[in-house]
Amino acid sequence: MEQELRNKVKEAAKEYYKEVFGKKREFDYIPPSGKLLGEEELMNMIDASLDMWLTAGRFNKEFETKFAKYLGVKYALSTNSGSSANLLAFSALTSHKLGDRRLKKGDEVISVAAGFPTTINPIIQQGMVPVFVDCEIGTYNIDANKIEEAITNKTKAIFLAHTLGNSYDLDKIMELAEKYNLWVIEDSCDALGGEYKGRKIGTIGHIGTFSFYPAHHLTMGEGGAVITNDAQLYKIIMSFRDWGRDCCCPPGRDGVCGKRFSQQLGNLPYGYDHKYTYSHIGFNLKITDWQAALGCSQIDKLDGFLAIRRRNAKLLTEKLSDLSEYLILPKINDGVKPSWFGYLISVKDNAPFTKQEMVEYLENHKIGTRQLFAGNILRQPMIVDNDVKFRIGASDILSSKDLNEDWYKKLPNTEFIMNNTFWVGTFPALGEEEITRIANTIREFVEGKV
């Protein structure tokens, strides 16, 4: 009877979906990003609702298993956002369980200033010093050849995002990590499904992070994940995610760890309930089963989504390549297969127009655009208006009060990105018609200015 009623609810929902959402989406305004949901996602969310299980449950277990298998890693942990994934990944490296390798206040971490703030925020929040290295134009990733000169005896980690699905030089970065005994976190929130020399982006460093916000390669509405092949890091990340507790038992289940009343930890009495024993100063950053249910359906479609993103990027390159006198189109390094979160375009300094003029033209003609997130994060109020300590390349430690135009010039490509670079959409709801319209509008603007 229960299954029969469940099926009736789902059949009615299928009819609702077909009537309300089943028509092909027509774009008046072409946004730079978006989600693509089908009736399968709705069915899974209804299943999760009818379970009446309010936190992570069977769908979450299924998603974590599927996600780890897709990436070819041992461990995957869901969390409530990509920003939380970054916070968990970085916080895990501060654990006392890592001994001499733990990160401590005052340690330095290599990153870039052209990116999203939640790659940088955990470094600052944990009392460490971000070290900003300049980027390449074209890939918009860190210039790996400039990393080593920025390393000191205080450098303990490299924490970098793969820019819009296009990988940085992981060979060089992992070589430096081994040479100087550094941790590597691959912020892959914008790069799910991208590949570096046949391996999935996010799986080569010690920890990888991902986002499932609606703009991303698959969506849970809100959501993210942390992956690793290291059993110790997996347990530490789980602890930080789940209030900092020492126990690995999932919500609603007791005794999975087999040690519930048989240990003495900290200064607690012997046998104190392991479910209420805390080994880290953690958070609660879990997801709900509704989100996981959505992710279980989306991951089955991921390869198809990626194929469309790659087709859309290729089509934009084909249609815009003859404008190279004025525009810089994305560059792909050898061995990289991007997953194209978006399509980056830079206006050359000698062009007879500015990025701002082009962006305004596109928006006025209903083509959505985005900046490369913070541009130069050292110019953002989060840095300028707070007492933040950092380094630029091989400089001494600076404070926000030291910033001036001469210091910004030490990151020339980052400044160029802020002033000259933007991106347009490649997401899978866009077809050849929309991509052609984007390219034609860009061409109309350029030809009108030349």
C-alpha positions in Angstrom: 0.0 0.0 0.0 2.8 2.4 0.9 4.6 1.8 -2.4 1.4 2.2 -4.3 0.7 5.6 -2.7 4.2 6.7 -3.3 3.9 5.8 -7.0 0.7 7.7 -7.3 2.3 10.8 -5.9 5.2 10.5 -8.3 3.0 9.9 -11.3 1.0 13.0 -10.5 4.3 14.9 -10.1 5.5 13.7 -13.5 2.4 15.2 -15.1 3.0 18.4 -13.3 6.6 18.5 -14.5 5.6 17.9 -18.1 3.0 20.6 -18.0 5.0 23.3 -16.1 8.7 22.6 -17.0 8.6 20.1 -19.9 8.8 22.7 -22.7 12.1 23.7 -24.3 13.5 26.7 -22.6 13.5 29.9 -24.7 16.0 32.6 -23.8 15.3 36.2 -24.1 18.2 37.1 -21.9 21.0 34.5 -22.1 22.4 34.1 -18.6 26.1 33.2 -18.0 25.2 30.2 -16.0 22.3 28.0 -14.9 20.9 24.6 -14.0 19.3 21.9 -16.2 16.8 19.8 -14.3 14.6 17.0 -15.5 11.7 14.9 -14.1 14.3 12.5 -12.7 15.5 15.1 -10.2 11.9 15.9 -9.2 11.2 12.2 -8.6 14.3 11.8 -6.4 13.4 14.8 -4.3 9.8 13.5 -3.9 11.2 10.1 -2.8 13.4 11.9 -0.3 10.4 13.9 1.0 8.2 10.8 1.3 11.0 9.2 3.4 10.5 12.0 5.9 14.2 11.7 6.8 15.3 15.2 7.5 19.1 15.0 7.5 21.6 13.1 5.4 20.4 9.5 4.8 20.2 6.9 2.1 20.5 9.3 -0.8 23.5 11.0 0.7 25.2 7.6 1.1 24.4 6.8 -2.5 25.7 10.2 -3.8 29.0 10.0 -1.9 29.6 6.5 -3.3 28.7 7.6 -6.8 30.8 10.7 -6.6 33.9 8.9 -5.3 33.5 6.3 -8.1 33.1 8.9 -10.8 36.3 10.6 -9.7 38.2 7.4 -9.0 39.0 8.3 -5.4 38.6 6.4 -2.2 36.7 8.9 -0.1 34.0 11.6 -0.8 32.2 13.6 1.8 29.2 15.8 1.0 28.8 19.3 2.5 26.4 22.2 2.3 28.4 24.3 -0.2 31.6 24.6 -2.1 32.7 27.3 0.2 32.2 25.0 3.1 34.2 22.3 1.2 37.1 24.8 1.1 36.7 25.6 4.8 36.7 21.9 5.7 39.6 21.0 3.5 41.8 23.8 4.9 40.6 23.4 8.5 41.4 19.6 8.3 45.1 20.5 7.8 45.2 22.3 11.1 44.3 19.0 13.0 46.6 18.0 15.9 46.3 14.5 14.5 48.7 15.4 11.7 51.6 16.0 14.1 54.4 18.1 12.7 52.6 18.5 9.4 49.7 20.4 10.8 49.2 24.0 9.7 49.5 26.6 12.5 48.8 30.3 12.8 51.5 32.3 11.0 52.1 29.6 8.4 52.1 30.7 4.7 49.9 29.4 1.9 50.5 29.9 -1.8 47.4 31.2 -3.7 46.3 33.8 -6.3 44.5 37.1 -6.0 42.4 36.5 -9.2 39.6 34.2 -8.0 36.8 33.6 -5.7 37.1 34.8 -2.1 36.3 31.5 -0.4 39.6 30.0 -1.6 41.4 32.7 0.4 39.0 33.2 3.3 39.9 30.0 5.2 43.6 30.9 5.1 42.8 34.3 6.8 40.2 32.8 9.1 42.7 30.3 10.4 45.2 33.0 11.2 47.6 32.2 8.3 49.3 34.3 5.6 48.1 34.1 2.0 51.0 34.5 -0.5 49.8 35.8 -3.8 51.5 34.7 -7.0 50.6 36.2 -10.4 48.6 34.4 -13.0 49.0 33.6 -16.7 46.9 35.3 -19.3 44.9 32.8 -21.4 44.6 30.1 -18.8 44.0 32.6 -16.0 45.6 30.1 -13.6 48.7 30.6 -11.4 52.0 31.0 -13.2 53.6 27.9 -11.9 57.1 29.1 -12.8 56.7 31.9 -10.3 55.7 29.8 -7.3 59.1 28.6 -6.1 60.5 32.2 -5.6 57.5 32.8 -3.3 58.3 29.8 -1.0 59.9 30.4 2.4 60.5 28.2 5.3 57.1 29.2 6.6 55.3 28.0 3.5 53.2 24.9 4.3 50.5 24.6 1.6 49.4 25.5 -1.9 45.6 26.2 -2.1 44.5 27.1 -5.7 41.3 27.0 -7.8 41.3 25.6 -11.3 40.0 28.7 -13.1 36.6 28.1 -14.8 37.3 24.4 -15.4 40.8 24.9 -17.0 43.6 23.2 -15.1 46.8 24.7 -13.8 50.2 22.9 -14.2 49.7 20.1 -11.7 53.0 18.4 -12.6 55.0 21.5 -11.5 52.9 22.1 -8.4 53.1 18.5 -7.2 56.8 18.5 -7.9 57.2 21.6 -5.7 54.9 20.1 -3.0 57.1 17.1 -2.8 60.3 19.1 -2.8 59.2 21.4 0.0 56.8 19.0 1.9 53.7 21.1 1.1 50.0 20.2 1.3 48.1 20.8 -1.9 44.3 21.6 -1.9 42.8 21.6 -5.4 39.8 23.9 -5.3 37.8 22.3 -8.1 34.5 24.0 -7.4 34.5 25.4 -11.0 36.2 22.4 -12.6 34.2 19.2 -12.0 34.9 16.7 -14.7 37.9 18.5 -16.1 41.0 16.4 -16.7 44.8 16.8 -16.4 46.8 14.2 -18.4 44.0 11.6 -18.1 43.3 12.2 -14.4 40.2 14.0 -13.0 40.9 17.5 -11.7 40.7 17.5 -7.9 42.2 14.0 -7.5 45.9 14.8 -7.8 46.5 17.0 -4.8 46.0 15.8 -1.2 42.4 17.1 -1.0 39.9 18.2 -3.7 36.9 20.4 -3.3 33.7 20.9 -5.4 30.6 23.0 -5.5 27.0 22.1 -6.5 25.5 25.5 -6.6 23.0 25.9 -9.5 25.7 27.6 -11.6 28.0 24.6 -11.4 28.5 21.4 -13.4 25.9 19.5 -11.4 23.6 21.0 -8.8 22.0 20.3 -5.4 20.7 23.8 -5.2 23.3 24.4 -2.4 25.9 21.7 -1.8 29.5 20.7 -2.2 32.0 17.9 -1.6 35.5 17.2 -0.3 37.5 14.2 -1.7 40.7 12.5 -0.7 42.6 9.2 -1.0 44.0 9.6 2.5 42.1 7.7 5.2 43.4 9.9 8.0 42.4 13.1 6.2 39.0 11.6 5.4 38.3 11.0 9.1 39.6 14.5 10.1 37.4 16.2 7.4 34.4 14.2 8.6 35.1 15.3 12.2 35.3 19.0 11.2 32.1 18.7 9.2 30.2 16.9 12.0 30.6 19.3 14.9 34.2 18.2 15.5 33.2 15.0 17.1 35.5 12.0 17.2 32.9 9.4 16.3 32.3 8.4 12.7 28.8 7.0 13.2 26.3 8.5 10.8 23.2 10.4 12.1 20.5 8.2 13.5 22.9 5.1 13.8 24.7 4.1 16.9 27.7 1.7 17.4 29.0 1.7 13.8 32.5 2.7 15.1 32.4 -0.2 17.6 33.9 2.0 20.3 30.9 3.8 21.8 31.6 3.0 25.5 35.1 1.5 25.4 37.6 4.5 25.3 39.1 7.3 27.3 39.8 10.4 25.4 40.9 13.9 26.6 40.2 14.2 30.3 36.8 12.5 30.1 36.0 9.5 32.2 36.6 6.1 30.6 33.6 4.9 28.5 32.1 8.4 28.0 29.7 8.1 25.0 31.8 8.4 21.9 28.9 10.0 20.0 29.4 13.0 22.3 33.2 13.1 22.3 34.8 16.0 20.3 38.4 15.9 19.0 38.3 19.2 16.9 36.8 22.6 17.1 34.4 21.9 14.2 31.3 22.9 12.4 28.0 21.5 11.3 28.2 21.6 7.5 26.2 18.5 6.4 23.6 18.4 3.7 20.0 17.2 3.7 18.8 14.1 1.8 16.8 16.3 -0.5 20.0 17.8 -1.8 21.7 14.5 -2.1 18.7 13.1 -3.9 19.0 15.8 -6.5 22.7 15.1 -6.8 22.2 11.4 -7.3 20.2 12.2 -10.5 22.4 15.0 -11.7 25.6 12.9 -11.5 24.1 10.4 -13.9 23.8 13.2 -16.4 27.2 14.8 -15.7 29.1 13.4 -18.8 26.3 14.7 -21.0 26.5 18.1 -19.4 30.2 18.2 -19.9 30.0 17.3 -23.5 27.6 20.2 -24.1 29.9 22.6 -22.2 32.9 21.5 -24.3 30.9 21.8 -27.5 29.8 25.3 -26.6 33.3 26.5 -25.8 34.6 25.0 -29.0 31.9 26.8 -31.0 32.7 30.1 -29.4 36.4 29.7 -30.2 35.5 28.8 -33.9 33.2 31.9 -34.2 35.5 34.4 -32.5 39.0 33.2 -33.5 39.4 35.8 -36.3 39.0 38.6 -33.7 42.3 37.8 -32.1 43.7 41.2 -33.0 41.5 42.6 -30.3 40.5 39.7 -28.1 42.3 37.0 -26.1 40.5 33.7 -26.2 41.1 30.9 -23.7 44.3 28.9 -23.8 44.5 25.2 -23.0 47.9 23.8 -21.9 49.1 20.4 -23.1 47.3 17.4 -21.4 44.4 19.5 -20.1 40.8 18.8 -21.0 38.8 21.6 -19.5 35.2 21.3 -18.2 34.4 24.9 -19.1 32.4 26.5 -16.3 32.4 29.6 -18.4 34.2 31.1 -21.4 36.8 33.7 -20.6 37.5 36.6 -23.0 40.1 39.4 -22.5 40.1 42.7 -24.3 43.7 43.6 -25.5 45.1 46.8 -24.3 45.5 48.1 -27.9 41.8 47.4 -28.8 39.8 50.5 -29.7 37.3 49.7 -26.9 37.4 48.6 -23.3 36.1 45.6 -21.4 33.6 47.8 -19.7 32.2 49.0 -23.0 31.9 45.5 -24.3 30.3 44.1 -21.2 27.7 46.9 -21.1 27.0 46.4 -24.8 26.4 42.6 -24.2 24.2 43.1 -21.2 22.2 45.8 -23.0 21.7 43.2 -25.8 20.6 40.5 -23.3 23.8 38.5 -23.2 24.8 37.8 -19.6 28.4 38.4 -18.5 30.4 37.8 -15.3 33.8 39.1 -14.0 36.5 36.7 -13.0 35.0 36.9 -9.5 37.0 39.2 -7.3 39.3 40.5 -10.0 42.2 41.4 -7.8 41.1 40.4 -4.3 43.7 42.8 -2.8 41.5 45.7 -4.0 38.4 44.3 -2.4 36.9 45.8 0.8 37.4 42.5 2.6 41.2 43.2 2.4 41.4 47.0 2.2 39.0 47.6 5.2 40.5 44.9 7.5 43.9 44.3 9.0 44.9 41.4 6.8 48.5 40.1 6.6 49.7 38.7 3.3 52.7 38.5 1.0 53.0 39.2 -2.8 55.4 36.9 -4.4 58.8 37.1 -2.6 57.9 40.2 -0.7 58.0 40.6 3.1 54.8 40.3 5.0 52.5 43.2 4.3 49.3 44.6 5.8 46.4 46.1 4.1 47.5 49.5 5.3 50.7 49.0 3.2 48.8 48.6 -0.1 49.2 51.2 -2.8 49.4 51.3 -6.6 53.1 50.2 -6.6 52.2 47.0 -4.7 49.3 46.2 -7.1 51.8 46.5 -10.0 53.6 43.5 -8.6 50.7 41.4 -9.9 50.5 42.8 -13.4 48.5 40.0 -15.0 46.1 40.0 -12.1 45.5 43.7 -12.7 45.0 43.0 -16.4 42.4 40.3 -15.6 40.5 42.8 -13.3 40.5 45.5 -16.0 40.3 43.5 -19.2 38.6 40.1 -18.6 35.1 38.7 -18.4 33.2 35.5 -19.3 30.1 34.3 -20.9 28.1 31.1 -20.5 28.6 27.6 -21.7 26.2 25.8 -19.5 24.2 22.9 -20.9 20.8 24.6 -21.4 22.5 26.7 -24.1 22.4 25.3 -27.6 24.0 26.3 -30.9 21.4 29.0 -31.4 22.3 30.7 -28.1 26.0 30.3 -28.5 25.8 31.7 -32.1 23.8 34.7 -30.7 26.5 35.3 -28.1 29.3 35.2 -30.7 27.3 37.4 -33.2 26.7 40.0 -30.6 30.4 40.1 -29.6 31.2 40.4 -33.3 28.7 43.2 -33.9 30.2 45.2 -31.0 33.8 44.8 -32.2 33.0 45.6 -35.8 31.0 48.6 -34.7 34.1 49.9 -32.8 36.8 49.1 -35.4 
